[in-house]
Amino acid sequence: MAERKESWTSLASLLGTLAFCQTFLQLVLPPELRLASLKFLTRALRCFSSYCYFDVAEMDGVNTNELYNAVQLYLSSFASTSASASRLSLTRARNSSVTTFGLSNNDSIADVFDGVAVQWEHAVTQRQSQPSSWRSIPDVFDGVAVQWEHAGTQRQSQPSSWRSIPDEKRGFTLRIKKRDKDLILNSYLDRIMDKANDIRRNNQERLIYTNSRGSESRGRPWEAVPFKHPSTFDTLAMDPEKKRDIMEDLRDFAAGQAFYQRTGRAWKRGYLLYGPPGTGKSSMIAAMANFLGYEIYDLGLTEVPSNSELRKLLMKTSSKSIIVIEDIDCSVNLSNGSKAPKAPPLQSYSADPDTPDAVSGGKNWNNTMTLSGLLNFTDGLWSCCGSERIFVFTTNHIDKLDPALLRSGRMDMHICMSYCSYPALKILLHNYLGSEGEDLSEVAASELREAVEKAKMTPADISEVLIKKRRNREKAVSELLEVMKARAEGNEEYGGLREKCESNGVEEEEEEKRALESPKGVSDREDDSCKKAEDQEEKKAN
Ligand SMILES: Nc1ncnc2c1ncn2[C@@H]1O[C@H](COP(=O)(O)OP(=O)(O)OP(=O)(O)O)[C@@H](O)[C@H]1O
């Protein structure tokens, strides 16, 4: 007992002595000297430490240090879930729904990279007041030199030329074990820059670009507007398995930099979307862009007069983008010369309105853009200019495409968007009525299943019915059933008519005409187009 009392007494006297020394030093030493000795002590301690430290200051002279911003964004991506950060700052930009987490002043956070533990500390100190000469700015008016001096104290608003230099000095300090420094420093900083770029891209508004005639001469080959299409893979009505395959393919592509490098391939991928109108080809493109966070370049080939213009346009697309050519079968006469042109070559015209062609067709066609010019970008030497780009071509008539476009290796994935199946219908029911039909009676569900297979309606047709009646779920379902049954009957009638025509030797072309004119009937040939195309591809592959 006496021993414990003695130790408490000696501890108290030690603390008293330390307090006395501190007060004495504060009285005797001027603040500058105190600061210098503190710095010296810190440095001396760091010499013996097993850690090394890297300061990342917010300002590099008068310029902002990019690395500081990147570190801030990077740390904010996991600060809210990190157990090591005890106090976080929260910020949200005006008109933004994104909350950014940051490290509070002088707080620290741990991170692990390649199995190596590191620590970041955010240091904020008050900037020492600047000499008055620094706070003044010279000006000359009518040959007379004048000088402006800002007489405000810190934190008061400053002239705009100083506004970029904050009153506080902010910086991050990275602490790494000395033995790990050479192992990870560069790759760790690269990873931080990449991650920060990704976060920036996800936070900022994405754009959809389009080209128009003469925009190149105006100095802006692409015109852009914010891209806000709400379509996602969740809202897209299609076979879930097919959807999963596409999503996996996209995910592999986006994460495949090393793979493409290793295999000597340009980091790009091509998708051909085909199927009847209203089956969701455009919605699929929007879903792809939203899934990957990419921007879209909607390339109107009719506005591109020549291969060289096309090259200029494509060279000005950014990476992490989807380059879309919709309705490739009808917007241009892209034949390699292997097929006689069926339609006027819409893609090329001169600006001269007085030429005979312009008079006759409204445009003066001057066919200088070719399929090989286009394929050079999707497939050839130029495909490597820019990286991480996706090409998407869409068509309602895959059978009308030049075989060169379909050759293996051209478009990596051919995706058939077809009529609504029962699994796809369930997604539409969920989108519009808030249930996947699980609250339907067994009879209604099986009726729907049967009717949707026979009706051969596009998701667009079905959406139309559901959206009209979405306030009353039961009515919506019963009306949909009615419409689908009527459509199925129409198809059957049409099927019978077709058989009769065939037995009477009516030409195929006439049959096609009837199909187009029929308000309800869907040609079996159209219905089977996806299957046929898929079968053909399978045969080719074998
Ligand atoms: N698979 C689908 N999933 C969800 N909605 C769809 C789907 N297909 C069509 N829709 C609905 O129909 C509308 C039109 O579809 P979309 O423009 O994507 O079809 P498309 O196949 O590109 O047609 P087109 O060939 O005429 O361009 C969409 O806005 C969407 O509301």
The ligand as a Tripos MOL2 file, in Angstrom:
@<TRIPOS>MOLECULE
LIG
   31    33     1     0     0
SMALL
NO_CHARGES

@<TRIPOS>ATOM
      1 N1        -37.0040   -4.3400  -74.0200 N.pl3     1 LIG1
      2 C1        -37.6350   -3.2680  -73.5320 C.ar      1 LIG1
      3 N2        -37.6750   -3.0690  -72.2100 N.ar      1 LIG1
      4 C2        -38.3020   -2.0180  -71.6710 C.ar      1 LIG1
      5 N3        -38.9450   -1.0950  -72.4080 N.ar      1 LIG1
      6 C3        -38.9400   -1.2420  -73.7330 C.ar      1 LIG1
      7 C4        -38.2760   -2.3250  -74.3550 C.ar      1 LIG1
      8 N4        -38.4350   -2.2150  -75.6760 N.ar      1 LIG1
      9 C5        -39.1480   -1.1140  -75.8820 C.ar      1 LIG1
     10 N5        -39.4620   -0.5210  -74.7330 N.ar      1 LIG1
     11 C6        -40.2560    0.7050  -74.5830 C.3       1 LIG1
     12 O1        -40.5960    1.1620  -75.8780 O.3       1 LIG1
     13 C7        -40.0020    2.4120  -76.1800 C.3       1 LIG1
     14 C8        -39.3450    2.3240  -77.5680 C.3       1 LIG1
     15 O2        -38.2970    1.3700  -77.5190 O.3       1 LIG1
     16 P1        -36.8840    1.5490  -78.2410 P.3       1 LIG1
     17 O3        -36.8080    2.8740  -78.9110 O.co2     1 LIG1
     18 O4        -35.8180    1.2270  -77.2640 O.co2     1 LIG1
     19 O5        -37.0260    0.4210  -79.3130 O.3       1 LIG1
     20 P2        -36.1240    0.1950  -80.6120 P.3       1 LIG1
     21 O6        -35.9930   -1.2670  -80.7840 O.co2     1 LIG1
     22 O7        -34.8740    0.9770  -80.5140 O.co2     1 LIG1
     23 O8        -37.0500    0.7910  -81.7410 O.3       1 LIG1
     24 P3        -36.5650    1.3730  -83.1730 P.3       1 LIG1
     25 O9        -36.0130    0.2230  -83.9460 O.co2     1 LIG1
     26 O10       -37.8400    1.9060  -83.7430 O.co2     1 LIG1
     27 O11       -35.5610    2.4420  -82.8910 O.co2     1 LIG1
     28 C9        -38.9960    2.6670  -75.1050 C.3       1 LIG1
     29 O12       -38.9590    4.0140  -74.7480 O.3       1 LIG1
     30 C10       -39.4750    1.8210  -73.9550 C.3       1 LIG1
     31 O13       -40.3540    2.5620  -73.1630 O.3       1 LIG1
@<TRIPOS>BOND
     1     1     2 1
     2     2     3 ar
     3     2     7 ar
     4     3     4 ar
     5     4     5 ar
     6     5     6 ar
     7     6     7 ar
     8     6    10 ar
     9     7     8 ar
    10     8     9 ar
    11     9    10 ar
    12    10    11 1
    13    11    12 1
    14    11    30 1
    15    12    13 1
    16    13    14 1
    17    13    28 1
    18    14    15 1
    19    15    16 1
    20    16    17 2
    21    16    18 1
    22    16    19 1
    23    19    20 1
    24    20    21 2
    25    20    22 1
    26    20    23 1
    27    23    24 1
    28    24    25 2
    29    24    26 1
    30    24    27 1
    31    28    29 1
    32    28    30 1
    33    30    31 1
@<TRIPOS>SUBSTRUCTURE
     1 LIG1         1 GROUP 0 **** ****
